[in-house]
Structure formats: structure tokens, C-alpha cells
Amino acid sequence: MRIGIIGGGAIGLLFASRLSGKHRVTLYTRTAKQASIINRAGIRLIENGESRVFSGIISKGLDEGITDQDLLITTVKQYHLPELLPAIKSIQVPLLFLQNGYGHISYLKQLQSPAIYVGVVEHGALRHDRNTVEHTGPGITRIASFKGDLDQLTLLNEDIAQFPFTKSEDYHSMLIGKLVVNAVINPLTAILNVENGGLITNAFYYRLFQALFEEISGILELRNKTESFEHVKSVCMATAGNRSSMLKDLENGRETEIDAILGHILSEAKRKGKSDCLTSSLYMMVKGKESQGG
Ligand code: PAF
């Protein structure tokens, strides 16, 4: 199958290398420079302390245009999606979106493809340079249909070592489940400057963690609160040594995903007239740090 992957960040590089064993992968990058490095030197994947180079991947700058593909996977951050609209709006091939947050759901309504899927990535991945990615924590990619028949997505039946895909019946609960994980872990770790595990081991930070979960679960009216809390806690412990993506974004002076993550929760609080004290304070703290360059 011809698979196009849009975005040369950690997730784009990870998916391109892992899928290239079975598919003809084209990786579309923002800069021509990154594409030329990948075409010359391949993608280096570090896994379990070993490094492997995948050289069969074609890379192109996005401005060269998207060529014929059987599946197009977009891995760019949610705030970059509007720039992609002209290139993908009328594309008819199946599209798979792997963004955090929930805001991209309204964006998808503008697309003409008859098959649109959304996914959440539970792998840990860290980009070292333009063509090197480390798979820091094996996980799973959950996929649900936004539009069209999910059984047509052959990726779900493939057996790729340490790279499983699984089907979710309902995109809303799948995305909300991941949103709650990111909404609790990412802003707290970013502001407190701790690894994920620090939110559990430090008794004071754990109280904040509990209070934030309580507020968010009330705003989102989660039905399975106990289960959801245990899930967030288990992700935190399983990734105890990770610096969250939001903390890394601030450390590197990059834009964070705070609007995609807490922005959605704040608009839900406003719509439902719910209290959002802690969520809005954290939102402003992250925005403030972001605006001063980290
Ligand atoms: O954004 C992240 O860093 C990750 O999604 C997670 C699960 C919070 C682990 O660090």
C-alpha cells in the first residue's frame, strides 16, 4: 500500500520508519532541508538501545504537493492543521488524523474524503534530530472512524512487531479518554517542571493532580470517573521517567498544544456554566510561559 505521512516530528518519523517495512511510505515534511536529509541518510530509529536505519522512505517537502497515495496519515500538531487545508480539502483517499485534543473534529467536517479516521497514539517518541527518532515507550495506536467504514482500514489487521493498532468503536470517547490524560499530566508537569512520575510521588503535586482531575471530569461529565482516574494515574506511572510533550515544548521555546488540550475543556466549561478555576489558571500559566519563550 502507498502510505503518505504528513509531518516530520517524532510521531511522523516513528510511523514512517515502522510502516516502511511493509508499505511504500512517503514522508511529507515542512522543510525541503529535512526531506533532503531523509532521502540521503534515511530515518534512524533508536529502540531498546539499538539504532537502525530505514532507507526505503521517500521524503518530500509539503510544498511539492501530495502525490497519489492509498492512505494519508497526518501527524502534525493540531494548530498546524489549518495550513494543510488547501492541500487535503478535496483529496478522496482515506485520511487518518493522529492529533491530541478534540478541536480537530470540527476541522474534519470541511474535508471531502469519504473515509476519515481519527487515532490516538500511546507510544512514547522523542525526536533527536531531523532524521532520528527514539521509540521511548512501546504503546498502541487506537483508531476510530469519524466517517466511513473502519473495516476498510487494512492497517488494523497488520502484525507489525511492537507497533500494534487497535479499533475503537466510538471516536468521541476514545479522544476524550486521551484528552483527559493530556489535560491532567501535560500542564502540571510543564508548570511544575517535573517528570510525569513526580505528579504521583510528590504528595503536594499529587493533591493538585487529584484536584485537576476532579475539576476536568466534572466539566466533561465523565461517567466512568473512577476508571478514568485510575487510567490517568497508570499512564503517569508507566511514563514516570518521561518529560511530557508540553514540558519539552516549553523547554525548547516551541508553541505548546495547550489550546487543543485545555482550550477545549474551557470552552465546554463555559458552554455548561461549570467552574473552571484550576483549569483556567493552568491555561494562563502555560500561555504566559509560552509567550515569554518557555
Ligand atoms: O504528551 C505526552 O507527553 C504524552 O501524551 C503523555 C501520555 C502525557 C506521556 O508523557
Residues whose N, C-alpha, C, O or C-beta is under 5 A from the ligand:
A	BS01	PAF	V181 N182 I185 T239 N242 R243 S244 S245
